[in-house]
Structures are given as C-alpha cells and as structure tokens.
Amino acid sequence: MLNNSATRRLVQLGGLLLVGNGLMGLLKPRWHAMLWQYGPPLTHAMSEELAVHPKAARAIYLAQAAVGLALVRETTDCDCG
C-alpha cells in the first residue's frame, strides 16, 4: 500500500490513535463524548448528541476502532498473523 517508511509510520500512528479513541468511547461513551464538546459549534453539537445516545455512540466508536485496526494491518510489513 505505502512504500515510504515515514508515511507508513504516520498512518500507523493515526490508526493507533483511532483504536485508542474508539476503545475509550466504547468503555465510557457519555464521558468520552463530552470530552469533545469544546471547539467549533459542530463538534459541540455532535458531542451532545453522542452523549444523549450512548448506544449509537458505541457503534460509532466501534467502527472507529475497526478502521484504526484496518489501517494498522494494511501498513504492517510482516506476515506475523
């Protein structure tokens, strides 16, 4: 997928951040959603909606973690499994 080692590492770092953020959201969706209430009005509105609907928030956080794992898997060189 990516030939440049530095680019691959940056994509893996992004994947790691997605996985970590997704797991935090899965564990405590309301608390985690409210962490993002600061900033532009759009992020404030989204965080409030996620806090009100924890089941939907968990589904989004699960998808986020899955995308992060897919990124890491696609950018790993070894056939380690």
MDAnalysis code that builds the backbone (N, CA, C; Angstrom):
import MDAnalysis as mda
import numpy as np

u = mda.Universe.empty(243, n_residues=81, atom_resindex=np.repeat(np.arange(81), 3), trajectory=True)
u.add_TopologyAttr("name", ["N", "CA", "C"] * 81)
u.add_TopologyAttr("resid", np.arange(1, 82))
u.add_TopologyAttr("resname", ["MET", "LEU", "ASN", "ASN", "SER", "ALA", "THR", "ARG", "ARG", "LEU", "VAL", "GLN", "LEU", "GLY", "GLY", "LEU", "LEU", "LEU", "VAL", "GLY", "ASN", "GLY", "LEU", "MET", "GLY", "LEU", "LEU", "LYS", "PRO", "ARG", "TRP", "HIS", "ALA", "MET", "LEU", "TRP", "GLN", "TYR", "GLY", "PRO", "PRO", "LEU", "THR", "HIS", "ALA", "MET", "SER", "GLU", "GLU", "LEU", "ALA", "VAL", "HIS", "PRO", "LYS", "ALA", "ALA", "ARG", "ALA", "ILE", "TYR", "LEU", "ALA", "GLN", "ALA", "ALA", "VAL", "GLY", "LEU", "ALA", "LEU", "VAL", "ARG", "GLU", "THR", "THR", "ASP", "CYS", "ASP", "CYS", "GLY"])
u.atoms.positions = np.array([
    [0.819, -1.190, 0.000],
    [0.000, 0.000, 0.000],
    [0.865, 1.257, 0.000],
    [1.734, 1.393, 0.997],
    [2.599, 2.565, 1.091],
    [4.050, 2.125, 1.045],
    [4.852, 2.794, 0.233],
    [6.255, 2.421, 0.104],
    [7.148, 3.206, 1.044],
    [6.823, 4.436, 1.310],
    [7.639, 5.291, 2.139],
    [7.495, 4.894, 3.614],
    [8.633, 4.625, 4.258],
    [8.614, 4.177, 5.649],
    [8.028, 5.236, 6.590],
    [8.385, 6.502, 6.376],
    [7.874, 7.564, 7.247],
    [6.362, 7.714, 7.080],
    [5.885, 7.638, 5.862],
    [4.446, 7.743, 5.619],
    [3.712, 6.580, 6.264],
    [4.277, 5.389, 6.134],
    [3.664, 4.201, 6.728],
    [3.580, 4.346, 8.247],
    [4.621, 4.867, 8.844],
    [4.607, 5.054, 10.306],
    [3.578, 6.089, 10.731],
    [3.418, 7.142, 9.954],
    [2.405, 8.146, 10.273],
    [0.999, 7.570, 10.163],
    [0.766, 6.747, 9.150],
    [-0.543, 6.104, 9.007],
    [-0.781, 5.143, 10.164],
    [0.261, 4.409, 10.575],
    [0.118, 3.514, 11.724],
    [-0.166, 4.300, 12.999],
    [0.453, 5.448, 13.165],
    [0.184, 6.291, 14.325],
    [-1.264, 6.760, 14.317],
    [-1.749, 7.155, 13.147],
    [-3.148, 7.541, 13.029],
    [-4.074, 6.387, 13.380],
    [-3.725, 5.185, 12.918],
    [-4.516, 4.000, 13.254],
    [-4.523, 3.737, 14.748],
    [-3.371, 3.897, 15.366],
    [-3.269, 3.704, 16.817],
    [-4.151, 4.703, 17.564],
    [-4.148, 5.945, 17.120],
    [-4.997, 6.960, 17.754],
    [-6.481, 6.633, 17.571],
    [-6.852, 6.161, 16.386],
    [-8.248, 5.776, 16.149],
    [-8.664, 4.620, 17.047],
    [-7.783, 3.631, 17.195],
    [-8.100, 2.477, 18.049],
    [-8.258, 2.926, 19.500],
    [-7.313, 3.710, 19.988],
    [-7.383, 4.167, 21.374],
    [-8.611, 5.011, 21.648],
    [-8.909, 5.941, 20.748],
    [-10.085, 6.783, 20.916],
    [-11.366, 5.950, 20.853],
    [-11.402, 4.991, 19.940],
    [-12.570, 4.122, 19.824],
    [-12.788, 3.281, 21.070],
    [-11.706, 2.746, 21.634],
    [-11.836, 1.942, 22.853],
    [-12.299, 2.781, 24.039],
    [-11.774, 3.989, 24.152],
    [-12.217, 4.871, 25.237],
    [-13.714, 5.156, 25.103],
    [-14.166, 5.365, 23.886],
    [-15.577, 5.619, 23.660],
    [-16.445, 4.412, 23.942],
    [-15.931, 3.222, 23.660],
    [-16.689, 2.012, 23.956],
    [-16.861, 1.810, 25.462],
    [-15.827, 2.137, 26.220],
    [-15.881, 1.923, 27.665],
    [-16.800, 2.919, 28.374],
    [-16.695, 4.195, 28.015],
    [-17.491, 5.250, 28.671],
    [-17.968, 6.235, 27.604],
    [-19.025, 5.878, 26.876],
    [-19.423, 6.713, 25.735],
    [-19.868, 8.128, 26.113],
    [-20.634, 8.284, 27.186],
    [-21.090, 9.634, 27.555],
    [-19.925, 10.517, 27.980],
    [-19.099, 9.990, 28.854],
    [-17.942, 10.737, 29.348],
    [-17.013, 11.105, 28.203],
    [-16.739, 10.150, 27.327],
    [-15.815, 10.393, 26.222],
    [-16.398, 11.398, 25.230],
    [-17.684, 11.316, 24.969],
    [-18.305, 12.261, 24.043],
    [-18.206, 13.687, 24.577],
    [-18.371, 13.845, 25.867],
    [-18.327, 15.188, 26.441],
    [-16.921, 15.780, 26.438],
    [-15.899, 14.955, 26.260],
    [-14.537, 15.483, 26.130],
    [-14.397, 16.345, 24.887],
    [-15.211, 16.077, 23.886],
    [-15.110, 16.765, 22.594],
    [-16.096, 17.913, 22.470],
    [-16.701, 18.364, 23.553],
    [-17.704, 19.421, 23.464],
    [-17.095, 20.799, 23.243],
    [-15.807, 20.940, 23.363],
    [-15.157, 22.234, 23.187],
    [-14.705, 22.388, 21.738],
    [-14.722, 23.610, 21.258],
    [-14.296, 23.863, 19.897],
    [-15.428, 24.424, 19.065],
    [-15.405, 24.129, 17.771],
    [-16.434, 24.666, 16.876],
    [-17.832, 24.186, 17.267],
    [-18.860, 24.934, 16.897],
    [-20.240, 24.555, 17.237],
    [-20.620, 23.158, 16.741],
    [-20.076, 22.744, 15.594],
    [-20.398, 21.415, 15.063],
    [-19.923, 20.309, 16.007],
    [-18.713, 20.419, 16.522],
    [-18.221, 19.386, 17.438],
    [-19.003, 19.404, 18.752],
    [-19.398, 20.582, 19.186],
    [-20.194, 20.686, 20.415],
    [-21.545, 19.989, 20.229],
    [-22.198, 20.234, 19.102],
    [-23.498, 19.613, 18.831],
    [-23.363, 18.097, 18.688],
    [-22.299, 17.643, 18.009],
    [-22.089, 16.201, 17.844],
    [-21.829, 15.523, 19.174],
    [-21.012, 16.140, 20.016],
    [-20.696, 15.519, 21.303],
    [-21.942, 15.426, 22.184],
    [-22.807, 16.422, 22.133],
    [-24.037, 16.358, 22.916],
    [-24.952, 15.244, 22.423],
    [-25.057, 15.086, 21.109],
    [-25.888, 14.008, 20.553],
    [-25.334, 12.637, 20.935],
    [-24.016, 12.488, 20.869],
    [-23.415, 11.207, 21.250],
    [-23.621, 10.914, 22.730],
    [-23.573, 11.950, 23.563],
    [-23.782, 11.754, 24.999],
    [-25.218, 11.343, 25.300],
    [-26.169, 11.842, 24.524],
    [-27.580, 11.522, 24.738],
    [-27.908, 10.119, 24.221],
    [-27.180, 9.658, 23.220],
    [-27.448, 8.351, 22.600],
    [-26.220, 7.440, 22.726],
    [-25.995, 6.843, 23.897],
    [-24.783, 6.055, 24.107],
    [-24.689, 4.801, 23.228],
    [-25.821, 4.203, 22.871],
    [-25.755, 3.014, 22.002],
    [-25.260, 3.383, 20.617],
    [-25.758, 4.475, 20.085],
    [-25.280, 4.948, 18.782],
    [-23.812, 5.356, 18.880],
    [-23.446, 5.981, 19.996],
    [-22.053, 6.384, 20.192],
    [-21.142, 5.164, 20.218],
    [-21.572, 4.104, 20.897],
    [-20.757, 2.882, 20.939],
    [-20.570, 2.293, 19.552],
    [-21.603, 2.323, 18.732],
    [-21.488, 1.809, 17.362],
    [-20.478, 2.630, 16.565],
    [-20.510, 3.939, 16.733],
    [-19.557, 4.805, 16.031],
    [-18.141, 4.555, 16.530],
    [-17.980, 4.437, 17.840],
    [-16.649, 4.198, 18.398],
    [-16.107, 2.819, 17.991],
    [-16.983, 1.835, 17.889],
    [-16.555, 0.518, 17.421],
    [-16.082, 0.592, 15.972],
    [-16.815, 1.297, 15.143],
    [-16.406, 1.468, 13.747],
    [-15.078, 2.213, 13.664],
    [-14.907, 3.190, 14.512],
    [-13.660, 3.949, 14.532],
    [-12.478, 3.041, 14.892],
    [-12.643, 2.215, 15.902],
    [-11.579, 1.286, 16.288],
    [-11.302, 0.286, 15.171],
    [-12.337, -0.178, 14.486],
    [-12.155, -1.131, 13.379],
    [-11.386, -0.496, 12.231],
    [-11.677, 0.750, 11.911],
    [-10.934, 1.447, 10.858],
    [-9.469, 1.600, 11.265],
    [-9.229, 1.930, 12.526],
    [-7.858, 2.043, 13.013],
    [-7.106, 0.734, 12.906],
    [-7.759, -0.372, 13.277],
    [-7.105, -1.682, 13.154],
    [-6.824, -2.038, 11.698],
    [-7.748, -1.701, 10.815],
    [-7.543, -1.972, 9.389],
    [-6.363, -1.167, 8.847],
    [-6.247, 0.080, 9.259],
    [-5.115, 0.897, 8.822],
    [-3.792, 0.293, 9.272],
    [-3.743, -0.102, 10.525],
    [-2.508, -0.682, 11.057],
    [-2.184, -1.985, 10.345],
    [-3.175, -2.803, 10.131],
    [-2.948, -4.091, 9.464],
    [-2.446, -3.909, 8.032],
    [-3.004, -2.960, 7.320],
    [-2.620, -2.737, 5.920],
    [-1.227, -2.145, 5.782],
    [-0.751, -1.476, 6.806],
    [0.558, -0.836, 6.704],
    [1.658, -1.634, 7.392],
    [1.353, -2.831, 7.881],
    [2.358, -3.667, 8.536],
    [2.993, -4.584, 7.497],
    [4.320, -4.654, 7.521],
    [5.055, -5.434, 6.523],
    [5.033, -6.936, 6.771],
    [5.167, -7.351, 8.007],
    [5.381, -8.772, 8.286],
    [4.115, -9.597, 8.083],
    [4.319, -10.876, 7.855],
    [3.213, -11.831, 7.785],
    [3.104, -12.555, 9.118],
    [2.985, -11.786, 10.172],
    [3.001, -12.331, 11.528],
    [1.650, -12.878, 11.940],
    [0.632, -12.619, 11.172],
    [-0.677, -13.133, 11.524],
    [-1.650, -12.118, 11.778],
])
